[in-house]
Each structure stands twice: as C-alpha cells, then as structure tokens.
Amino acid sequence: MKIKNNQTLITAHYRQTDLESNIRSAFEKAGQQIKDYTDTESLDEFHIRGRAATRELARLGDLQKGMHVLDIGCGVGGPARMLAAEFGCVVTGVELVEEYCEAGNMITQQTGLSHMVKIKQGDMTELVFDDQMFDAVWTLHTIMNIEDKVKLFDSIFCVLKPGGVFALYEICAGVNSPPYFPVPWAGDASMSFLFKPDALRLSLNQSGFKELQWRDVSHKAIKWFQSIAKKRAASMKQSEYIESRKKRSRPGISLLLGSTAAEKSKNVFRNLTEDRIRTIFGVFQKPYE
C-alpha cells in the first residue's frame, strides 16, 4: 500500500495535462518544428547541466554502438534519444507517468528514432524484463523519489548481463540537508528520499556491484547555474537583445515543470550552494560469472 501511495504522489507531482498537445502547440507558436533530436533539447534533458551531463555520463560508462540500454525514469526521452543518435545504442525507456510516455514517443517518432528508442509505461521499482537482458542500465536524476533503493538496485542487477554497467547521475543529500522545497523532483519532503553520497555508494556495493567510477560533480552544477545567470544578465544588453529573444521563444522546461519552474530551479541552485544537495556520477559493473 505504501508503494502504491508513493506512486500516486510521484505521478501527481510530475503529470502535466495534455502534455503531448502542449508540446506540439508550443513549437507551432514558436514557428519551429520537431525534426531532429536536438530540436527538443531545451525541454527534454530534465536534469542539471542538461545534454552536457548526459554525454559525460555516456562516456564515463563507456556506452558503445549496438548496446541495449535500459533507461529507467526516462521522462520524455531526451537522454535516450541522444544515446541512440550519438552513441548508436538501442534504448528501452521505462517511465511511470503516462503523459511523459505519450509525449516521449511522439518526439521520438518525429525525430526518426523510433527504430532505436522505445518508451514504455512502468515502475522502475518493478522491472518486468527478463534476467540478463541489458548491456547497460542508466538513470539521470530519478532515484530521489525511490525510498527502497536497495530493492531498486537488486532489480537492476538482475536485468543486467554479466559485465554490464549501471551508470547513474543523481542528486544526493548534502551536509546541511534537508533541502529547500519545492524542487523539480518533489513539492515537499514526503516524496524526497535523498541518500548521502557514502550511503548511496554502500547500497550499490551491497547489491553486488563493482565500483568503476564515482565522482562528485557538484562544482560543475554550481558553475552551470552561474553561467545561466550571467547569460540572462548579458541578454539585457542591446547588442544581444535579438538573440536572447530567439532563445526565449524556444519551448522550455516549464512545459514539464509547470508554473513553479522558476521557483524550483532557484531552490536547486540555493541547495547546491548551501551544500544541502550534491550531484554525483557513478558507474558500477555487474561482475562476470
């Protein structure tokens, strides 16, 4: 019952009514079309540092052409499409929120990547795949909503082939937690389950994984937010006014975060600078039998 209640809270938090049609309308209003996976970068890389972080994690995990990758908590599929287009991976995405699945599959079809990316509705804590099915599993900013992380890691371990990798880019608790709310993953503390970095690391090792990479990249996250603030300030200059108007017209993350998008982003930056949260890259391997 508790798990079902958590699923209800998570779905209600992320759900955006008529998301697919809203995305279509936003692009039409901006005079733009969805033809390439890069066209939706401003809204479908739903994590700190966006596509730069996605590429960094893929390289850190040594994801290669032809690998079958499971993307858990895939959102509307931005990282999955990038992984297919730039790294040649075949990706299966699992996402709890139905509206995200519908929008994600629409974008994937529009960008011509349906033969490489499939998004299915499902719960990442109840994976329904055969054992040893995937070469890699990855996730970006999703397990903050999962209370029983050991159960999740055990399930991921089962669906990985021997020698397969689990790559994650996650938010952990900082020294001065709890964080300020709301944030993109939670409106309040009732659905936020942040582990401290050492505890997250220990849980993965206890599930049988061998650690390959572990990096605290909080400093990069802070610099990213600072660079955004500088660009916004610079856009006020007359010489950059026209260009900034073009950038603002591009459909953005508010389509997913709703009317509180600015407040949530502001709190993430504050939480980072006050060491209430940290961002971590990790790559772990399932040992060969």
C-alpha positions as CSV (number, residue, x, y, z in Angstrom):
1,M,0.0,0.0,0.0
2,K,2.8,2.4,0.8
3,I,4.4,1.8,-2.6
4,K,1.2,2.5,-4.4
5,N,0.7,5.7,-2.4
6,N,4.2,6.8,-3.3
7,Q,3.5,6.1,-7.0
8,T,0.3,8.2,-6.7
9,L,2.3,11.1,-5.2
10,I,5.0,10.9,-7.8
11,T,2.6,10.7,-10.7
12,A,0.6,13.6,-9.4
13,H,3.8,15.7,-9.0
14,Y,5.1,15.2,-12.5
15,R,1.9,14.9,-14.5
16,Q,1.1,17.7,-16.9
17,T,-2.3,17.5,-18.5
18,D,-2.3,17.4,-22.4
19,L,1.5,17.4,-22.4
20,E,1.8,16.0,-25.9
21,S,-0.5,18.6,-27.4
22,N,1.0,21.3,-25.4
23,I,4.5,20.5,-26.7
24,R,3.1,20.5,-30.3
25,S,1.4,23.8,-29.7
26,A,4.5,25.4,-28.2
27,F,6.6,24.5,-31.2
28,E,4.0,25.7,-33.6
29,K,3.7,29.0,-31.7
30,A,7.4,29.4,-31.8
31,G,7.4,28.8,-35.6
32,Q,9.6,25.7,-35.1
33,Q,9.3,22.0,-35.9
34,I,10.5,18.8,-34.3
35,K,12.6,17.1,-36.9
36,D,15.9,16.2,-35.1
37,Y,16.6,15.0,-31.6
38,T,18.4,18.3,-30.9
39,D,15.3,20.4,-31.6
40,T,13.8,19.5,-28.1
41,E,17.0,19.8,-26.1
42,S,15.6,22.8,-24.2
43,L,12.9,20.7,-22.6
44,D,13.7,17.0,-22.7
45,E,17.1,17.0,-20.8
46,F,15.3,17.1,-17.5
47,H,18.4,17.3,-15.2
48,I,21.1,19.6,-14.1
49,R,23.6,20.6,-16.8
50,G,21.4,19.1,-19.5
51,R,22.9,17.4,-22.5
52,A,26.5,18.1,-21.5
53,A,25.9,15.9,-18.4
54,T,24.2,13.2,-20.5
55,R,27.2,13.0,-22.8
56,E,29.6,12.9,-19.9
57,L,27.8,10.0,-18.3
58,A,27.6,8.1,-21.5
59,R,31.4,8.4,-22.0
60,L,32.1,7.7,-18.4
61,G,30.0,4.5,-18.7
62,D,31.8,3.6,-22.0
63,L,28.4,3.1,-23.7
64,Q,29.0,1.8,-27.2
65,K,27.2,1.3,-30.5
66,G,24.9,-1.7,-30.5
67,M,24.5,-1.9,-26.8
68,H,21.0,-2.4,-25.5
69,V,20.4,0.1,-22.7
70,L,17.6,0.4,-20.2
71,D,16.8,4.0,-19.3
72,I,14.8,4.0,-16.0
73,G,12.7,7.0,-15.2
74,C,13.4,8.2,-18.8
75,G,10.9,11.2,-18.7
76,V,10.1,12.3,-22.2
77,G,13.2,10.5,-23.6
78,G,15.8,13.2,-24.2
79,P,18.8,11.3,-22.9
80,A,17.6,8.1,-24.6
81,R,17.4,9.8,-28.0
82,M,20.8,11.3,-27.6
83,L,22.2,8.0,-26.6
84,A,20.7,6.4,-29.8
85,A,21.7,9.3,-32.1
86,E,25.2,10.0,-30.9
87,F,26.4,6.7,-29.4
88,G,24.4,4.2,-31.5
89,C,22.7,2.4,-28.6
90,V,19.3,0.7,-28.7
91,V,17.4,2.1,-25.8
92,T,14.3,0.9,-23.9
93,G,12.9,3.6,-21.6
94,V,10.7,3.0,-18.6
95,E,8.6,5.9,-17.3
96,L,5.8,5.9,-14.6
97,V,3.9,9.0,-15.9
98,E,1.7,8.1,-18.9
99,E,1.7,11.7,-20.3
100,Y,5.5,11.6,-20.4
101,C,5.5,8.3,-22.3
102,E,3.0,9.6,-24.9
103,A,5.0,12.8,-25.4
104,G,8.3,11.0,-25.5
105,N,7.1,8.5,-28.1
106,M,5.7,11.4,-30.2
107,I,9.0,13.2,-30.1
108,T,10.9,10.0,-30.9
109,Q,8.7,9.4,-33.9
110,Q,9.1,13.0,-35.2
111,T,12.9,12.7,-34.9
112,G,13.1,9.5,-36.8
113,L,14.5,7.4,-33.9
114,S,11.6,5.0,-33.3
115,H,13.6,2.1,-34.6
116,M,16.2,2.7,-31.8
117,V,14.2,4.1,-28.9
118,K,11.0,2.7,-27.3
119,I,9.4,4.2,-24.2
120,K,7.1,2.0,-22.1
121,Q,5.0,3.0,-19.1
122,G,6.1,1.2,-16.0
123,D,7.5,1.4,-12.5
124,M,11.3,1.3,-12.2
125,T,10.9,-0.4,-8.8
126,E,9.0,-3.3,-10.5
127,L,11.1,-4.0,-13.6
128,V,9.3,-6.6,-15.8
129,F,12.2,-7.7,-18.0
130,D,14.0,-11.0,-18.4
131,D,17.1,-11.5,-16.3
132,Q,20.4,-10.6,-18.0
133,M,18.6,-8.7,-20.8
134,F,20.5,-5.4,-21.0
135,D,24.2,-4.5,-21.6
136,A,23.7,-1.3,-19.5
137,V,21.2,0.4,-17.3
138,W,21.3,4.1,-16.7
139,T,19.3,6.8,-14.9
140,L,19.6,10.6,-14.6
141,H,18.0,12.4,-11.6
142,T,15.3,9.8,-10.8
143,I,16.1,7.8,-7.7
144,M,15.5,10.7,-5.4
145,N,11.8,9.6,-5.4
146,I,12.6,6.0,-4.5
147,E,12.6,5.1,-0.8
148,D,13.7,1.5,-1.1
149,K,16.9,1.9,-3.1
150,V,18.3,-1.5,-2.2
151,K,15.3,-3.2,-3.8
152,L,15.8,-1.0,-6.9
153,F,19.5,-1.8,-7.2
154,D,18.8,-5.5,-6.7
155,S,16.3,-5.4,-9.6
156,I,18.8,-3.5,-11.8
157,F,21.4,-6.1,-11.0
158,C,19.1,-8.9,-12.2
159,V,18.3,-7.4,-15.6
160,L,22.0,-6.7,-16.4
161,K,24.1,-9.1,-18.3
162,P,27.3,-10.2,-16.5
163,G,29.8,-7.5,-17.1
164,G,27.1,-5.0,-17.8
165,V,27.2,-1.5,-16.3
166,F,24.9,0.6,-14.3
167,A,25.5,4.3,-14.8
168,L,23.8,7.0,-12.8
169,Y,23.8,10.7,-12.4
170,E,22.0,11.5,-9.2
171,I,21.2,14.1,-6.5
172,C,22.4,13.2,-3.0
173,A,21.9,14.8,0.4
174,G,24.5,17.4,1.3
175,V,26.0,18.1,4.7
176,N,23.3,20.7,5.5
177,S,20.2,18.9,4.5
178,P,17.2,19.0,4.3
179,P,16.9,20.9,1.1
180,Y,14.5,23.8,0.4
181,F,11.3,22.8,-1.4
182,P,9.8,22.8,-3.9
183,V,12.4,21.3,-6.2
184,P,11.9,19.5,-9.6
185,W,11.6,16.1,-8.0
186,A,9.4,16.9,-5.0
187,G,7.0,19.5,-3.7
188,D,7.9,18.7,-0.2
189,A,9.8,16.2,1.9
190,S,7.1,13.4,1.7
191,M,8.4,12.2,-1.7
192,S,12.1,13.1,-1.5
193,F,14.4,10.3,-0.3
194,L,18.0,11.6,-0.7
195,F,20.9,9.4,0.5
196,K,24.2,10.9,1.5
197,P,26.8,10.0,-1.1
198,D,28.6,7.4,1.0
199,A,25.3,5.7,1.9
200,L,24.3,5.5,-1.8
201,R,27.7,4.1,-2.7
202,L,27.5,1.5,0.1
203,S,24.0,0.4,-1.1
204,L,25.2,-0.2,-4.6
205,N,28.2,-2.2,-3.4
206,Q,25.9,-4.3,-1.1
207,S,23.8,-5.2,-4.1
208,G,26.8,-6.9,-5.7
209,F,28.0,-4.2,-8.0
210,K,31.7,-3.4,-8.5
211,E,32.5,0.3,-8.5
212,L,34.2,1.6,-11.6
213,Q,33.7,5.4,-11.3
214,W,32.5,7.7,-8.5
215,R,32.6,11.5,-9.0
216,D,31.2,14.4,-7.0
217,V,30.4,16.9,-9.7
218,S,28.5,19.5,-7.6
219,H,31.0,22.2,-8.5
220,K,30.1,21.7,-12.2
221,A,26.4,22.0,-11.3
222,I,27.0,25.3,-9.5
223,K,29.1,26.7,-12.4
224,W,26.3,25.7,-14.8
225,F,23.7,27.7,-12.8
226,Q,26.0,30.6,-12.5
227,S,26.7,30.6,-16.3
228,I,22.9,30.7,-16.9
229,A,22.5,33.7,-14.6
230,K,25.4,35.5,-16.4
231,K,23.8,34.8,-19.8
232,R,20.5,36.2,-18.6
233,A,22.2,39.3,-17.3
234,A,24.1,39.7,-20.6
235,S,20.9,39.4,-22.6
236,M,19.8,42.7,-21.3
237,K,22.5,44.4,-23.4
238,Q,21.2,45.9,-26.6
239,S,23.7,44.0,-28.8
240,E,22.3,40.7,-27.5
241,Y,18.6,41.6,-27.3
242,I,17.5,40.0,-30.6
243,E,19.4,36.8,-29.9
244,S,18.0,36.5,-26.4
245,R,14.5,36.9,-27.7
246,K,15.1,34.0,-30.1
247,K,16.3,31.8,-27.2
248,R,13.4,32.6,-25.0
249,S,11.0,31.7,-27.8
250,R,12.3,28.1,-27.8
251,P,9.9,25.8,-25.9
252,G,11.5,25.0,-22.5
253,I,11.4,23.0,-19.3
254,S,8.4,24.9,-18.0
255,L,6.3,22.5,-20.1
256,L,7.3,19.8,-17.8
257,L,7.7,21.7,-14.5
258,G,4.7,23.9,-14.9
259,S,4.1,27.3,-13.4
260,T,6.6,26.7,-10.5
261,A,9.5,26.0,-12.8
262,A,11.5,29.2,-11.8
263,E,11.0,28.6,-8.1
264,K,12.1,25.0,-8.3
265,S,15.2,25.9,-10.3
266,K,16.1,28.7,-7.8
267,N,15.8,26.3,-4.9
268,V,18.0,23.7,-6.6
269,F,20.8,26.3,-7.0
270,R,20.4,27.5,-3.4
271,N,20.5,23.9,-2.2
272,L,23.7,23.3,-4.1
273,T,25.5,26.5,-2.9
274,E,24.5,25.8,0.7
275,D,25.6,22.1,0.4
276,R,22.1,20.8,1.0
277,I,22.3,18.6,-2.1
278,R,25.2,17.3,-4.2
279,T,25.3,15.8,-7.7
280,I,27.1,12.5,-8.3
281,F,28.3,10.5,-11.3
282,G,28.6,6.8,-10.6
283,V,29.4,3.8,-12.8
284,F,29.1,0.3,-11.5
285,Q,29.6,-3.1,-13.1
286,K,27.8,-6.5,-12.6
287,P,30.7,-8.9,-12.1
288,Y,31.3,-11.7,-14.7
289,E,30.0,-15.0,-13.5
